[in-house]
Amino acid sequence: MRRKLLAVAGFLTGVLAGAALYRRSAARRGDRLDVYFDDGSMVSFVEGSPEAERLLPVAREMLAAARR
Amino acid sequence: MDAAQALADLTEISSQIEAAVLFRGDGAVQGSTLAREEATAALVRGALELLEGASRFRSEDGAVVQIEASTPEGSVFVVRDGDRGIVATTAPQPTVGLVFYDLKSCLRGAAAEEPSEPAPEPKKPKRRGASAAAQEEGDDEA
């Protein structure tokens, strides 16, 4: 019985840890900068690229200012 | 439709948009859904900074017309049409295409109110001077 409980507890802990990791990675994927030009072309910069690192903080400040 | 009406329609149509500001290229604010002026100014300043910064990402000619900056806290959208622009903030993971569509509609709606080109003044008929008229009368008598 105790062994069963331990197995269930271990399984639930694993599921929770996996969900937390998935949520974190999903949130990380959200950091992105998409730029559209008048000729129809589009460039996407993900977090970590110099372009995104330069402009994403500006966007974060804007979000904070709008919600303050 | 004026800017205030266009913004009211926008926030009514799109529940994803938290705040939006209509502005001009020189930073002049045309309308805002935000009550605080500092917040409005911060959004416009940021939008101009994003447009300016993004325009440097490409060496060839080509103007930046749309930007979406997506973060876990939410997204910032900027749409530019000539000298006019609109900036908006949304909750995380918005429906990007829909938000861009609504912002463009709002920009067009606000622009429709403004006269695009000042109409040329109609030419007034030249008034004839009294001396010219008197001379003409004299000619008739002769």
Backbone of each chain as ProteinMPNN parsed JSONL, in Angstrom:
{"seq_chain_A": "MRRKLLAVAGFLTGVLAGAALYRRSAARRGDRLDVYFDDGSMVSFVEGSPEAERLLPVAREMLAAARR", "coords_chain_A": {"N_chain_A": [[0.825, -1.217, 0.0], [1.879, 1.233, 0.912], [3.948, 1.466, -0.808], [2.599, 1.77, -3.196], [1.372, 4.241, -2.786], [3.636, 5.853, -2.699], [4.523, 5.536, -5.288], [2.441, 6.718, -6.737], [2.617, 9.333, -5.73], [5.156, 9.999, -6.643], [4.723, 9.858, -9.377], [2.846, 11.943, -9.733], [4.39, 14.143, -8.921], [6.283, 14.153, -10.926], [4.665, 14.727, -13.144], [3.784, 17.33, -12.485], [6.233, 18.692, -12.406], [7.026, 18.398, -15.045], [4.952, 19.804, -16.32], [5.447, 22.361, -15.348], [7.965, 22.875, -16.449], [7.279, 22.793, -19.145], [5.519, 24.96, -19.345], [7.255, 27.02, -18.739], [9.055, 26.891, -20.883], [7.3, 27.396, -22.951], [6.546, 29.984, -22.373], [8.971, 31.26, -22.741], [9.217, 31.008, -25.479], [7.596, 32.986, -26.278], [8.953, 35.393, -26.381], [9.681, 37.544, -28.739], [10.305, 39.32, -31.77], [8.639, 40.658, -34.397], [8.977, 42.032, -37.545], [7.464, 43.847, -40.071], [7.652, 44.74, -43.463], [7.04, 47.285, -46.04], [7.091, 46.088, -48.537], [6.008, 43.661, -48.227], [7.582, 41.777, -47.035], [8.84, 39.989, -44.133], [10.544, 39.95, -41.03], [11.7, 37.975, -38.383], [12.769, 38.127, -35.077], [14.222, 36.348, -32.519], [14.349, 36.024, -28.915], [17.484, 36.776, -27.555], [18.821, 37.295, -29.848], [20.754, 40.013, -31.195], [19.206, 42.103, -32.24], [16.612, 41.717, -31.188], [17.253, 41.885, -28.493], [17.812, 44.529, -28.286], [15.398, 45.864, -28.802], [13.251, 44.557, -27.5], [13.296, 45.173, -24.689], [12.301, 47.793, -24.813], [9.68, 47.366, -25.608], [8.779, 45.969, -23.361], [8.916, 47.944, -21.428], [6.969, 49.64, -22.429], [4.662, 48.085, -22.128], [4.588, 47.919, -19.347], [4.247, 50.613, -18.706], [1.739, 51.133, -19.785], [0.126, 49.642, -18.148], [0.458, 50.614, -15.648]], "CA_chain_A": [[0.0, 0.0, 0.0], [2.762, 2.4, 1.021], [4.72, 1.529, -2.057], [1.679, 2.309, -4.203], [1.241, 5.686, -2.521], [4.896, 6.496, -3.108], [4.552, 5.537, -6.764], [1.482, 7.74, -7.202], [3.187, 10.64, -5.389], [6.272, 10.22, -7.569], [4.153, 10.135, -10.707], [2.256, 13.294, -9.716], [5.498, 15.111, -8.867], [6.853, 14.196, -12.277], [3.726, 15.43, -14.026], [3.823, 18.751, -12.135], [7.522, 19.235, -12.832], [6.982, 18.475, -16.518], [4.055, 20.904, -16.702], [6.13, 23.629, -15.043], [9.013, 23.063, -17.463], [6.634, 23.091, -20.426], [5.006, 26.335, -19.267], [8.388, 27.947, -18.795], [9.594, 26.932, -22.25], [6.283, 28.049, -23.79], [6.64, 31.418, -22.103], [10.215, 31.724, -23.375], [8.984, 31.096, -26.92], [6.823, 34.197, -26.525], [9.813, 36.557, -26.567], [9.925, 37.557, -30.189], [10.038, 40.605, -32.41], [8.326, 40.482, -35.815], [8.972, 43.313, -38.251], [6.869, 43.72, -41.41], [8.032, 45.858, -44.334], [5.987, 47.667, -46.989], [7.109, 45.231, -49.723], [5.386, 42.388, -47.875], [8.51, 40.868, -46.362], [8.782, 40.003, -42.678], [11.705, 39.379, -40.355], [11.389, 37.635, -37.003], [13.959, 38.031, -34.223], [13.884, 35.692, -31.25], [15.11, 36.512, -27.78], [18.872, 36.337, -27.62], [19.444, 37.948, -30.996], [21.073, 41.411, -30.831], [18.096, 42.991, -32.625], [15.542, 41.565, -30.194], [17.748, 42.364, -27.198], [17.795, 45.996, -28.309], [14.053, 46.445, -28.853], [12.275, 43.937, -26.575], [13.157, 45.952, -23.443], [11.439, 48.955, -25.091], [8.307, 46.841, -25.585], [8.434, 45.634, -21.968], [8.656, 49.228, -20.744], [5.677, 50.142, -22.917], [3.61, 47.293, -21.467], [4.537, 48.324, -17.936], [3.701, 51.983, -18.641], [0.304, 51.088, -20.1], [-0.616, 48.954, -17.074], [0.75, 51.246, -14.36]], "C_chain_A": [[0.857, 1.264, 0.0], [3.557, 2.603, -0.268], [3.874, 2.146, -3.177], [1.534, 3.824, -4.061], [2.487, 6.452, -2.982], [4.986, 6.598, -4.629], [3.63, 6.618, -7.326], [2.044, 9.145, -6.943], [4.333, 10.994, -6.347], [5.778, 10.575, -8.961], [3.596, 11.559, -10.774], [3.339, 14.379, -9.688], [6.125, 15.278, -10.247], [5.971, 14.98, -13.238], [3.781, 16.943, -13.769], [5.119, 19.414, -12.609], [7.555, 19.401, -14.355], [6.126, 19.635, -16.99], [4.728, 22.256, -16.479], [7.204, 23.919, -16.088], [8.402, 23.452, -18.808], [6.132, 24.538, -20.449], [6.133, 27.341, -19.382], [8.929, 28.056, -20.221], [8.604, 27.607, -23.202], [6.342, 29.558, -23.611], [7.874, 32.001, -22.774], [10.013, 31.908, -24.876], [8.256, 32.396, -27.26], [7.681, 35.419, -26.757], [10.275, 36.619, -28.009], [9.614, 38.948, -30.716], [9.828, 40.361, -33.906], [8.216, 41.85, -36.474], [8.485, 43.095, -39.68], [7.215, 44.958, -42.231], [6.953, 46.098, -45.403], [6.001, 46.841, -48.276], [6.534, 43.842, -49.428], [6.298, 41.428, -47.148], [8.415, 41.034, -44.843], [10.036, 39.362, -42.099], [11.313, 39.13, -38.901], [12.688, 37.466, -36.216], [13.55, 37.406, -32.889], [14.76, 36.257, -30.138], [16.514, 35.927, -27.813], [19.586, 36.954, -28.8], [19.701, 39.415, -30.629], [19.922, 42.364, -31.132], [16.979, 42.945, -31.583], [15.986, 42.112, -28.837], [17.701, 43.887, -27.114], [16.362, 46.534, -28.163], [13.03, 45.804, -27.905], [12.168, 44.67, -25.232], [12.271, 47.191, -23.618], [9.97, 48.52, -25.008], [7.872, 46.519, -24.156], [8.121, 46.9, -21.168], [7.303, 49.795, -21.151], [4.52, 49.409, -22.234], [3.446, 47.713, -20.007], [3.895, 49.71, -17.796], [2.19, 51.974, -18.867], [-0.506, 50.491, -18.955], [-0.435, 49.608, -15.705], [-0.448, 52.001, -13.812]], "O_chain_A": [[0.631, 2.208, -0.757], [3.794, 3.719, -0.732], [4.364, 2.931, -3.988], [1.566, 4.575, -5.036], [2.401, 7.532, -3.566], [5.453, 7.594, -5.18], [3.986, 7.336, -8.261], [1.968, 10.027, -7.799], [4.458, 12.134, -6.796], [6.32, 11.453, -9.633], [3.838, 12.287, -11.736], [3.214, 15.406, -10.354], [6.45, 16.385, -10.675], [6.452, 15.784, -14.036], [3.82, 17.737, -14.708], [5.114, 20.528, -13.134], [8.043, 20.403, -14.879], [6.488, 20.36, -17.916], [4.605, 23.171, -17.293], [7.342, 25.049, -16.555], [8.921, 24.315, -19.517], [6.298, 25.248, -21.441], [5.997, 28.377, -20.032], [9.222, 29.148, -20.708], [9.004, 28.298, -24.138], [6.205, 30.316, -24.572], [7.829, 33.106, -23.315], [10.558, 32.834, -25.477], [8.297, 32.852, -28.402], [7.183, 36.411, -27.29], [11.139, 35.855, -28.441], [8.768, 39.659, -30.174], [10.74, 39.908, -34.597], [7.464, 42.714, -36.023], [9.025, 42.263, -40.409], [7.086, 46.085, -41.754], [6.087, 45.256, -45.641], [5.034, 46.88, -49.036], [6.572, 42.955, -50.282], [5.854, 40.376, -46.688], [7.976, 42.067, -44.338], [10.528, 38.358, -42.614], [10.673, 39.97, -38.268], [13.592, 36.748, -36.642], [12.638, 37.891, -32.22], [15.784, 36.889, -30.398], [16.703, 34.737, -28.067], [20.805, 37.124, -28.777], [18.953, 39.996, -29.843], [19.682, 43.314, -30.386], [16.468, 43.978, -31.151], [15.196, 42.726, -28.12], [17.57, 44.463, -26.034], [16.138, 47.536, -27.483], [12.043, 46.445, -27.546], [11.071, 44.784, -24.686], [11.572, 47.593, -22.687], [9.134, 49.208, -24.421], [6.725, 46.767, -23.784], [7.2, 46.931, -20.351], [6.581, 50.358, -20.329], [3.535, 50.021, -21.82], [2.333, 47.845, -19.499], [3.103, 49.949, -16.885], [1.453, 52.716, -18.218], [-1.69, 50.796, -18.805], [-1.077, 49.221, -14.729], [-0.367, 52.59, -12.734]]}, "seq_chain_B": "MDAAQALADLTEISSQIEAAVLFRGDGAVQGSTLAREEATAALVRGALELLEGASRFRSEDGAVVQIEASTPEGSVFVVRDGDRGIVATTAPQPTVGLVFYDLKSCLRGAAAEEPSEPAPEPKKPKRRGASAAAQEEGDDEA", "coords_chain_B": {"N_chain_B": [[-15.562, 59.741, -39.083], [-14.055, 60.412, -35.996], [-10.854, 60.427, -34.204], [-11.256, 59.624, -31.523], [-13.68, 58.263, -31.652], [-13.012, 56.217, -33.414], [-11.142, 54.826, -31.866], [-12.771, 54.069, -29.741], [-14.514, 52.321, -31.042], [-12.656, 50.391, -31.747], [-11.764, 49.282, -29.262], [-14.131, 48.246, -28.465], [-14.712, 46.333, -30.386], [-12.424, 44.649, -30.371], [-11.551, 42.608, -27.898], [-9.136, 41.836, -27.069], [-7.344, 43.893, -27.076], [-5.731, 46.007, -24.885], [-4.851, 48.647, -24.489], [-4.654, 51.545, -26.573], [-3.183, 53.869, -28.849], [-3.448, 56.57, -31.029], [-1.285, 58.174, -33.253], [0.936, 60.693, -34.691], [3.669, 60.952, -37.058], [5.459, 62.795, -36.032], [5.164, 62.503, -33.369], [2.941, 63.599, -32.246], [-0.07, 63.242, -30.438], [-3.096, 61.793, -31.421], [-5.27, 60.532, -30.395], [-6.273, 58.578, -27.54], [-6.71, 55.634, -25.547], [-5.977, 55.582, -23.028], [-6.08, 56.991, -19.777], [-4.113, 58.369, -18.456], [-1.718, 60.824, -19.175], [1.048, 60.511, -19.156], [1.421, 57.8, -19.571], [0.348, 57.529, -22.117], [2.162, 59.123, -23.549], [4.467, 57.625, -23.105], [3.902, 55.285, -24.517], [3.719, 56.241, -27.162], [6.289, 57.291, -27.506], [7.784, 54.943, -27.228], [6.765, 53.487, -29.401], [7.678, 54.988, -31.588], [10.372, 54.637, -31.188], [10.628, 51.887, -31.556], [9.877, 51.703, -34.272], [11.883, 53.232, -35.456], [14.192, 51.846, -34.637], [13.702, 49.309, -35.776], [13.738, 49.907, -38.469], [16.371, 49.99, -39.072], [17.171, 47.434, -39.396], [17.275, 46.5, -41.903], [19.115, 46.739, -44.866], [18.435, 47.412, -47.467], [16.106, 49.512, -49.361], [12.967, 50.094, -47.904], [10.181, 50.492, -46.065], [9.238, 50.203, -42.635], [6.207, 48.825, -41.74], [4.628, 47.44, -39.96], [4.827, 46.169, -36.631], [5.334, 43.597, -34.283], [5.879, 43.018, -30.992], [6.471, 40.461, -28.947], [6.033, 39.306, -25.705], [6.246, 37.402, -22.609], [4.675, 38.794, -20.846], [2.863, 40.163, -22.327], [1.827, 41.631, -25.499], [3.117, 44.055, -27.841], [1.905, 46.106, -30.328], [2.543, 47.815, -33.351], [1.406, 49.845, -35.91], [1.918, 51.42, -38.978], [0.941, 53.958, -41.226], [1.872, 55.787, -43.682], [2.219, 58.999, -42.518], [0.838, 58.591, -40.272], [0.106, 56.65, -37.302], [-0.519, 53.77, -35.186], [-0.442, 52.467, -31.933], [-0.594, 49.638, -29.842], [-1.36, 47.693, -26.911], [-1.543, 44.325, -25.759], [-2.906, 41.416, -24.066], [-0.977, 38.436, -23.129], [-0.125, 36.2, -25.839], [-1.918, 36.939, -28.136], [-4.409, 36.938, -30.834], [-2.755, 37.324, -33.532], [-3.099, 38.117, -36.308], [-5.71, 39.055, -36.319], [-5.622, 41.186, -34.526], [-3.856, 42.935, -35.868], [-5.446, 43.451, -38.113], [-7.673, 44.76, -36.961], [-6.401, 47.016, -35.917], [-5.479, 48.284, -38.23], [-7.914, 48.876, -39.444], [-8.931, 50.7, -37.601], [-7.057, 52.748, -37.856], [-7.52, 53.524, -40.494], [-10.163, 54.366, -40.249], [-9.911, 56.559, -38.53], [-8.376, 58.169, -40.128], [-10.059, 58.753, -42.192], [-11.608, 60.855, -41.412], [-9.988, 63.049, -41.555], [-9.162, 65.702, -43.827], [-7.623, 64.878, -46.837], [-6.154, 66.393, -48.749], [-5.852, 69.868, -48.953], [-8.576, 71.536, -50.399], [-8.445, 73.279, -53.507], [-8.909, 76.811, -53.627], [-11.807, 78.222, -55.091], [-11.599, 80.139, -58.107], [-12.016, 83.575, -57.937], [-14.107, 85.781, -59.79], [-12.607, 88.436, -61.531], [-12.876, 91.685, -60.279], [-14.023, 94.4, -61.944], [-12.423, 97.494, -62.28], [-13.515, 100.871, -61.416], [-12.671, 102.876, -63.134], [-12.055, 101.508, -65.468], [-14.566, 100.566, -66.172], [-15.907, 102.964, -66.634], [-14.475, 103.938, -68.781], [-15.14, 102.042, -70.674], [-17.835, 102.571, -70.951], [-17.709, 105.088, -72.112], [-16.554, 104.467, -74.553], [-18.664, 103.096, -75.686], [-20.521, 105.129, -75.992], [-19.295, 106.695, -77.929]], "CA_chain_B": [[-15.261, 59.197, -37.756], [-12.852, 61.026, -35.449], [-9.921, 59.498, -33.561], [-11.851, 59.082, -30.297], [-14.705, 57.291, -32.052], [-12.302, 55.068, -33.996], [-10.562, 54.069, -30.746], [-13.885, 53.467, -28.987], [-14.945, 51.16, -31.839], [-11.583, 49.39, -31.684], [-11.773, 48.581, -27.979], [-15.395, 47.509, -28.372], [-14.618, 45.178, -31.288], [-11.341, 43.745, -30.008], [-11.4, 42.474, -26.436], [-7.735, 41.521, -26.778], [-6.561, 45.129, -26.959], [-5.847, 46.631, -23.56], [-4.681, 50.098, -24.651], [-4.273, 51.925, -27.944], [-2.945, 55.307, -29.036], [-3.242, 57.028, -32.412], [-0.271, 59.237, -33.218], [1.535, 61.118, -35.961], [5.098, 60.677, -37.157], [6.23, 63.728, -35.195], [4.898, 62.188, -31.964], [1.694, 64.223, -31.786], [-1.109, 62.249, -30.115], [-4.407, 62.094, -32.011], [-6.286, 59.968, -29.523], [-5.739, 57.533, -26.68], [-7.675, 54.99, -24.655], [-5.418, 55.687, -21.682], [-6.458, 58.224, -19.081], [-2.908, 59.086, -18.006], [-0.937, 61.389, -20.28], [2.421, 59.97, -19.149], [1.355, 56.464, -20.175], [0.153, 57.752, -23.553], [3.444, 59.615, -24.08], [5.43, 56.51, -23.073], [3.559, 54.37, -25.614], [4.088, 56.868, -28.442], [7.758, 57.338, -27.536], [8.243, 53.577, -27.475], [6.395, 53.096, -30.775], [8.611, 55.66, -32.509], [11.683, 54.0, -30.982], [10.561, 50.57, -32.211], [9.877, 51.919, -35.732], [13.216, 53.723, -35.815], [15.141, 50.75, -34.451], [13.424, 48.224, -36.729], [14.079, 50.345, -39.834], [17.818, 49.782, -39.265], [17.448, 46.006, -39.547], [17.377, 46.146, -43.319], [19.973, 47.689, -45.568], [17.755, 47.897, -48.676], [14.962, 50.392, -49.13], [11.772, 49.372, -47.449], [9.721, 51.093, -44.815], [8.588, 49.326, -41.671], [4.783, 49.18, -41.667], [4.011, 46.77, -38.813], [5.737, 45.509, -35.687], [4.752, 42.94, -33.118], [6.864, 42.596, -29.998], [5.745, 39.517, -28.101], [6.724, 38.918, -24.471], [5.335, 36.624, -21.746], [3.765, 39.71, -20.131], [1.897, 40.69, -23.282], [2.398, 42.019, -26.791], [3.006, 45.435, -28.291], [1.708, 46.183, -31.777], [2.649, 49.14, -33.956], [1.058, 49.856, -37.337], [2.154, 52.75, -39.541], [0.416, 54.205, -42.571], [2.359, 57.117, -44.025], [2.625, 59.807, -41.377], [0.013, 58.229, -39.116], [0.408, 55.346, -36.728], [-1.285, 53.352, -34.003], [0.281, 51.519, -31.083], [-1.538, 48.983, -28.933], [-0.84, 46.613, -26.064], [-2.511, 43.238, -25.571], [-2.54, 40.359, -23.132], [-0.093, 37.459, -23.806], [-0.612, 35.304, -26.896], [-3.124, 37.408, -28.825], [-4.588, 36.47, -32.214], [-1.957, 38.373, -34.165], [-3.712, 38.606, -37.551], [-6.94, 39.778, -35.981], [-5.233, 42.46, -33.899], [-3.35, 43.804, -36.938], [-6.597, 43.852, -38.94], [-8.457, 45.754, -36.21], [-5.619, 48.256, -35.798], [-5.488, 48.944, -39.545], [-9.274, 49.425, -39.629], [-9.024, 51.89, -36.736], [-6.214, 53.782, -38.472], [-8.239, 54.001, -41.684], [-11.349, 55.077, -39.768], [-9.5, 57.863, -38.003], [-7.843, 58.963, -41.24], [-11.16, 59.143, -43.075], [-12.138, 62.127, -40.929], [-9.102, 64.152, -41.921], [-9.088, 66.005, -45.25], [-6.318, 64.442, -47.322], [-5.488, 67.516, -49.411], [-6.722, 71.039, -48.912], [-9.19, 71.794, -51.703], [-8.041, 74.594, -54.027], [-9.978, 77.812, -53.554], [-12.321, 78.569, -56.429], [-11.137, 81.452, -58.57], [-13.051, 84.607, -57.935], [-14.039, 86.608, -61.004], [-11.956, 89.719, -61.271], [-13.782, 92.835, -60.259], [-13.521, 95.448, -62.836], [-12.261, 98.777, -61.605], [-14.476, 101.904, -61.828], [-12.149, 103.628, -64.283], [-12.173, 100.662, -66.649], [-15.971, 100.538, -66.548], [-16.258, 104.283, -67.183], [-13.856, 104.041, -70.111], [-15.915, 101.198, -71.575], [-19.078, 103.29, -71.229], [-17.348, 106.157, -73.044], [-16.353, 103.836, -75.857], [-19.981, 102.76, -76.218], [-21.166, 106.372, -76.425], [-18.652, 107.137, -79.146]], "C_chain_B": [[-13.99, 59.869, -37.21], [-12.018, 59.989, -34.688], [-10.541, 58.838, -32.329], [-12.888, 58.006, -30.625], [-14.052, 56.027, -32.606], [-11.704, 54.197, -32.895], [-11.646, 53.39, -29.91], [-14.39, 52.225, -29.712], [-13.931, 50.022, -31.722], [-11.654, 48.582, -30.384], [-13.073, 47.795, -27.781], [-15.321, 46.217, -29.194], [-13.605, 44.159, -30.761], [-11.144, 43.707, -28.496], [-9.948, 42.194, -26.066], [-6.903, 42.765, -26.525], [-6.818, 45.792, -25.614], [-5.774, 48.145, -23.655], [-4.263, 50.395, -26.075], [-4.139, 53.437, -28.03], [-2.734, 55.578, -30.519], [-2.266, 58.192, -32.375], [0.203, 59.58, -34.624], [3.041, 60.868, -35.909], [5.961, 61.574, -36.297], [5.97, 63.508, -33.701], [3.62, 62.813, -31.424], [0.62, 63.157, -31.583], [-2.441, 62.697, -30.703], [-5.54, 61.585, -31.133], [-5.689, 58.837, -28.712], [-6.854, 56.918, -25.842], [-7.203, 55.097, -23.213], [-5.787, 57.03, -21.054], [-5.221, 59.06, -18.73], [-2.061, 59.537, -19.187], [0.466, 60.802, -20.347], [2.453, 58.598, -19.822], [1.193, 56.585, -21.689], [1.471, 58.171, -24.197], [4.472, 58.489, -24.128], [5.165, 55.533, -24.214], [3.991, 54.95, -26.965], [5.608, 56.909, -28.597], [8.324, 55.965, -27.871], [7.958, 53.126, -28.898], [7.356, 53.71, -31.785], [10.008, 55.039, -32.415], [11.724, 52.631, -31.665], [10.638, 50.722, -33.734], [11.27, 52.339, -36.203], [14.242, 52.592, -35.735], [14.961, 49.649, -35.487], [13.808, 48.611, -38.15], [15.567, 50.141, -40.123], [18.159, 48.318, -39.516], [17.616, 45.6, -41.002], [18.175, 47.203, -44.046], [19.279, 48.25, -46.807], [16.633, 48.855, -48.312], [13.767, 49.558, -48.718], [11.364, 49.916, -46.097], [9.069, 50.039, -43.93], [7.131, 49.756, -41.561], [4.082, 48.541, -40.465], [5.081, 46.15, -37.921], [4.895, 44.803, -34.636], [5.886, 42.506, -32.214], [6.123, 41.736, -28.988], [6.588, 39.136, -26.889], [5.753, 38.091, -23.625], [4.333, 37.51, -21.009], [2.655, 40.24, -21.025], [2.586, 41.066, -24.576], [2.185, 43.501, -27.061], [2.89, 45.409, -29.809], [1.863, 47.63, -32.228], [2.302, 49.001, -35.438], [1.252, 51.277, -37.838], [1.564, 52.822, -40.94], [0.787, 55.641, -42.934], [2.813, 57.842, -42.773], [1.846, 59.433, -40.109], [0.403, 56.85, -38.582], [-0.502, 55.035, -35.561], [-0.448, 52.332, -33.248], [-0.727, 50.936, -30.103], [-0.822, 47.928, -28.103], [-1.953, 45.581, -25.88], [-2.036, 42.312, -24.453], [-1.614, 39.367, -23.864], [-0.85, 36.603, -24.823], [-1.928, 35.761, -27.532], [-3.251, 36.745, -30.202], [-3.999, 37.547, -33.117], [-2.645, 38.986, -35.394], [-4.932, 39.478, -37.295], [-6.612, 41.151, -35.389], [-4.716, 43.429, -34.972], [-4.508, 44.329, -37.796], [-7.406, 44.952, -38.249], [-7.713, 47.085, -36.103], [-5.613, 49.018, -37.121], [-6.849, 49.576, -39.81], [-9.438, 50.705, -38.825], [-8.246, 53.052, -37.348], [-6.908, 54.384, -39.691], [-9.453, 54.83, -41.273], [-11.013, 56.465, -39.264], [-9.016, 58.765, -39.121], [-8.956, 59.481, -42.14], [-11.733, 60.501, -42.7], [-11.31, 63.306, -41.43], [-9.165, 64.429, -43.409], [-7.693, 65.673, -45.751], [-5.529, 65.59, -47.932], [-6.401, 68.725, -49.272], [-7.252, 71.362, -50.303], [-8.768, 73.172, -52.211], [-9.219, 75.561, -53.987], [-10.479, 78.139, -54.95], [-11.905, 79.983, -56.809], [-12.289, 82.447, -58.553], [-12.95, 85.395, -59.232], [-13.461, 87.977, -60.667], [-12.972, 90.846, -61.299], [-13.181, 93.915, -61.149], [-13.459, 96.762, -62.085], [-13.233, 99.811, -62.176], [-13.996, 102.65, -63.062], [-12.284, 102.848, -65.579], [-13.608, 100.638, -67.146], [-16.394, 101.848, -67.191], [-15.706, 104.438, -68.577], [-14.649, 103.251, -71.133], [-17.221, 101.905, -71.979], [-18.842, 104.387, -72.254], [-17.166, 105.64, -74.45], [-17.691, 103.549, -76.523], [-20.687, 104.013, -76.766], [-20.605, 106.863, -77.751], [-19.001, 106.202, -80.272]], "O_chain_B": [[-12.963, 59.889, -37.889], [-12.417, 58.834, -34.546], [-10.374, 57.638, -32.113], [-12.959, 56.973, -29.96], [-14.48, 54.912, -32.31], [-11.751, 52.969, -32.979], [-11.459, 52.272, -29.429], [-14.663, 51.2, -29.086], [-14.297, 48.852, -31.613], [-11.609, 47.352, -30.406], [-13.116, 46.816, -27.036], [-15.793, 45.162, -28.771], [-13.886, 42.961, -30.71], [-10.636, 44.655, -27.897], [-9.566, 42.3, -24.901], [-5.879, 42.707, -25.843], [-7.955, 46.095, -25.254], [-6.533, 48.852, -22.992], [-3.592, 49.584, -26.713], [-4.871, 54.184, -27.381], [-1.945, 54.904, -31.18], [-2.408, 59.097, -31.553], [-0.077, 58.877, -35.595], [3.605, 60.605, -34.847], [7.052, 61.188, -35.876], [6.497, 64.242, -32.865], [3.255, 62.583, -30.271], [0.421, 62.287, -32.43], [-2.863, 63.837, -30.51], [-6.637, 62.145, -31.132], [-4.719, 58.206, -29.133], [-7.816, 57.592, -25.474], [-7.933, 54.747, -22.285], [-5.801, 58.063, -21.723], [-5.272, 60.289, -18.709], [-1.729, 58.751, -20.075], [1.019, 60.611, -21.43], [3.392, 58.275, -20.549], [1.815, 55.844, -22.45], [1.856, 57.653, -25.245], [5.256, 58.4, -25.073], [6.105, 55.011, -24.813], [4.555, 54.246, -27.802], [6.147, 56.607, -29.661], [9.23, 55.839, -28.695], [8.786, 52.47, -29.53], [7.796, 53.042, -32.721], [10.726, 54.928, -33.409], [12.727, 52.262, -32.275], [11.358, 49.983, -34.406], [11.766, 51.857, -37.221], [15.052, 52.405, -36.643], [15.938, 49.117, -36.015], [14.165, 47.749, -38.953], [15.978, 50.122, -41.283], [19.308, 47.992, -39.816], [18.048, 44.486, -41.298], [17.953, 48.402, -43.875], [19.489, 49.407, -47.17], [16.257, 49.0, -47.149], [13.607, 48.422, -49.167], [12.101, 49.814, -45.116], [8.431, 49.106, -44.417], [6.85, 50.929, -41.316], [3.057, 49.045, -40.005], [6.108, 45.669, -38.401], [3.887, 45.328, -34.162], [6.749, 41.725, -32.613], [5.255, 42.221, -28.263], [7.727, 38.693, -27.034], [4.554, 38.083, -23.902], [3.272, 37.044, -20.594], [1.628, 40.712, -20.538], [3.787, 40.848, -24.735], [1.227, 44.115, -26.59], [3.686, 44.762, -30.49], [1.379, 48.553, -31.573], [2.844, 48.141, -36.131], [0.806, 52.231, -37.201], [1.67, 51.884, -41.729], [0.105, 56.588, -42.544], [3.686, 57.363, -42.05], [2.159, 59.903, -39.015], [0.946, 56.01, -39.299], [-1.169, 55.916, -35.018], [0.172, 51.451, -33.843], [-1.6, 51.641, -29.597], [0.179, 47.35, -28.526], [-3.137, 45.917, -25.849], [-0.91, 42.422, -23.967], [-1.478, 39.445, -25.085], [-2.042, 36.329, -24.677], [-2.932, 35.05, -27.471], [-2.328, 36.08, -30.672], [-4.65, 38.545, -33.426], [-2.76, 40.206, -35.51], [-5.153, 40.491, -37.959], [-7.252, 42.15, -35.719], [-5.09, 44.602, -34.985], [-4.541, 45.506, -38.156], [-7.775, 45.948, -38.871], [-8.321, 48.152, -36.189], [-5.726, 50.244, -37.139], [-6.93, 50.684, -40.341], [-10.014, 51.68, -39.307], [-8.713, 54.191, -37.358], [-6.886, 55.598, -39.895], [-9.738, 55.866, -41.872], [-11.732, 57.427, -39.533], [-9.215, 59.979, -39.079], [-8.812, 60.525, -42.776], [-12.274, 61.213, -43.545], [-11.826, 64.393, -41.692], [-9.217, 63.485, -44.198], [-6.697, 66.117, -45.18], [-4.34, 65.736, -47.648], [-7.612, 68.606, -49.459], [-6.489, 71.452, -51.265], [-8.736, 74.131, -51.44], [-10.36, 75.195, -54.268], [-9.69, 78.312, -55.88], [-11.86, 80.89, -55.978], [-13.374, 82.194, -59.078], [-11.851, 85.652, -59.724], [-13.795, 88.582, -59.648], [-13.802, 90.949, -62.201], [-12.001, 94.256, -61.077], [-14.372, 97.091, -61.328], [-13.722, 99.649, -63.294], [-14.79, 103.016, -63.928], [-12.578, 103.406, -66.636], [-13.866, 100.681, -68.349], [-17.143, 101.856, -68.167], [-16.363, 104.992, -69.459], [-14.829, 103.673, -72.275], [-17.655, 101.861, -73.13], [-19.658, 104.598, -73.151], [-17.568, 106.282, -75.42], [-17.856, 103.722, -77.731], [-21.339, 103.988, -77.81], [-21.338, 107.382, -78.592], [-18.552, 106.401, -81.401]]}, "name": "protein", "num_of_chains": 2, "seq": "MRRKLLAVAGFLTGVLAGAALYRRSAARRGDRLDVYFDDGSMVSFVEGSPEAERLLPVAREMLAAARRMDAAQALADLTEISSQIEAAVLFRGDGAVQGSTLAREEATAALVRGALELLEGASRFRSEDGAVVQIEASTPEGSVFVVRDGDRGIVATTAPQPTVGLVFYDLKSCLRGAAAEEPSEPAPEPKKPKRRGASAAAQEEGDDEA"}
